Amino acid sequence: MKLNYLSLPKNDWLTFFLLSSFPISIILGNFFINLYYLLFTFNFMFNFKQNKFFFFNKINYLLIFFFCSLLLTVFFSQNWQNSLPRVIKFVFIFILLIESQRLVCNNEEKINFIFKIWSIIFASVCFDIVFEIIFGHNLLGFTSYMPGRIASFFGDELVVGAFFHGFVLYFVAYSFSNYPQNKNLIVIIIIILIMVSFFIGERSNFLKVFFSLFIFSTIIFKIKPLKNFLILISVILIMTIFLNFNEDYKIRYYDQTKQIFKNNGVSHFFSNSQYGAHQIVAYKIFKNYPLFGVGVKNFRTESAKKIYEEKNKPYNSWRQATHPHQLHLEFLSETGIIGYISFLIFILSSVIIGIKKYLISKNLYLLSSLIFIASSVLPILPSGSFLSTFSGGIFWINYVIMCVLTLVKFKD
């Protein structure tokens, strides 16, 4: 690490440290994520003469367009004081993007080292998760308050599954890029990672991890359909056997989801679950404010209003939350159809640019970011708030990596 730092220009030291250790800020919490943004901003201003040359490219214009669309919704917000600070935070995201582009494009040989550090951090979290699965508490003594869920370093915030989803592909990409001769070992590692994600107990994030690793391994290994199917069946069989020997996981993965497959299962599930309650109210809010929504960060106050009460419905008392726990309904309820269409244009256009670059470069880190973004915007599955500090931090660092790697001129 010392050699890598000393070989950099001094004006890059801070940015290099921040980017390579960014997953640690996610673990430490919102204060440190915001602190990292501020430190990126400090170095951005210090390197402004160089940074200004990275303002002008297609993928950066897309982020500016998305920011402007959110800024427009502030004017129609039910409480602009709530909305404006969260929308203004996108300025810091843009700064993070520009500063990262400058660093990586000027020091392309350091890319692999950044992902080496990320892989070490991710592996440490994985070890901690396994430790907690075995002993009931993590290395720091944290325990989960919910049976069938893992806390790890996040304590009372049961969000380690989101962190796992955010960085698992980079770990696999680093392993394959540096040890391509050990394909069988890497396949075993992928299966173990799927199992670890399963044991975390976050069903939505497990499905996203499963989808992500399945697509990633299919692409990089060019696995034949029959072999893919056999691996899939093997993993499902192992998980099924485990469910029969652990009551907490059986309740979480089997008993709580089997209702969906009964008669009227979907409507019954929605009517009797917190996620359903949030999403039903989000849809009602969208119907009341179809063009611009109620404004970013205003779902929490709007969902509590009496006009959304249905006292004869079981979900009535559960409807209020900080966000609808579903990305698409979050945008529809808080930014309306205008904000939602802008979001789709932003995401789809960015991904198309990323895919075009991947088809040329075949860079696995770029592929990792693309698959993460695709799995993050899957409809139906519950999700964290896209515009929050924690969930947003995971998403935006992946988005930044994708944007950075679209500009890098990879050597053959």
HULIN-V576434 format. One record per backbone hydrogen bond with DSSP energy under -1.0 kcal/mol. CO is the residue of the C=O (numbers start at 1). NH is the residue of the N-H. Records with the same first field share a line. If there is no record, write none. Layout:
CO->NH / NH
This chain:
1->5
2->6
3->7
5->8
9->12
10->13
12->16
13->17
14->18
15->19
16->20
17->21
21->24
22->26
23->27
24->28
25->29
29->33
30->34
31->35
32->36
33->37
34->38
35->39
36->40
37->41
38->42
39->43
40->44
41->45
42->46
43->47
45->48
47->51
48->52
50->53
51->54
55->57
57->61
58->62
59->63
60->64
61->65
62->66
63->67
64->68
65->69
66->70
67->71
68->72
69->73
73->76
74->77
79->82 / 83
80->84
83->87
84->88
85->89
87->90
88->91
89->93
90->94
91->95
92->96
93->97
94->98
95->99
96->100
97->101
98->102
99->103
100->104
101->105
102->106
107->110
108->111
110->114
111->115
112->116
113->117
114->118
115->119
116->120
117->121
118->122
119->123
120->124
121->125
122->126
123->127
124->128
125->129
126->130
127->131
128->132
129->133
130->134
131->135
132->136
138->141
142->138
146->149
151->154
152->155
154->157
157->159
159->163
160->164
161->165
162->166
163->167
164->168
167->171
168->172
169->173
170->174
171->175
172->176
173->177
174->178
175->179
179->182
182->186
183->187
184->188
185->189
186->190
187->191
188->192
189->193
190->194
191->195
192->196
193->197
194->198
195->199
196->200
200->150
202->206
203->207
204->208
205->209
206->210
207->211
208->212
209->213
210->214
211->215
212->216
213->217
214->218
215->219
216->220
217->221
224->228
225->229
226->230
227->231
228->232
229->233
230->234
231->235
232->236
233->237
234->238
235->239
236->240
237->241
238->242
239->243
240->244
242->245
246->250
247->251
248->252
249->253
250->254 / 255
251->256
254->258
257->260
258->261
259->262
262->265
264->268
265->269
266->270
267->271
268->272
273->277
274->278
275->279
276->280
277->281
278->282
279->283
280->284
281->285
282->286
283->287
284->288
285->289
289->293
290->337
291->338
294->78
295->298
298->302
299->303
302->305
305->308
306->309
310->313
313->316
315->318
316->319
325->383
326->330
327->331
328->332
329->333
330->334
331->335
333->294
334->295
335->339
336->340
337->341
338->342
339->343
340->344
341->345
342->346
343->347
344->348
345->349
346->350
347->351
348->352
349->353
350->354
351->355
352->356
353->357
354->358
355->359
357->361
358->362
363->367
364->368
365->369
366->370
367->371
368->372
369->373
370->374
371->375
372->376
373->377
379->381
385->388
389->393
390->394
391->395
392->396
393->397
394->398
395->399
396->400
397->401
398->402
399->403
400->404
401->405
404->407
408->410
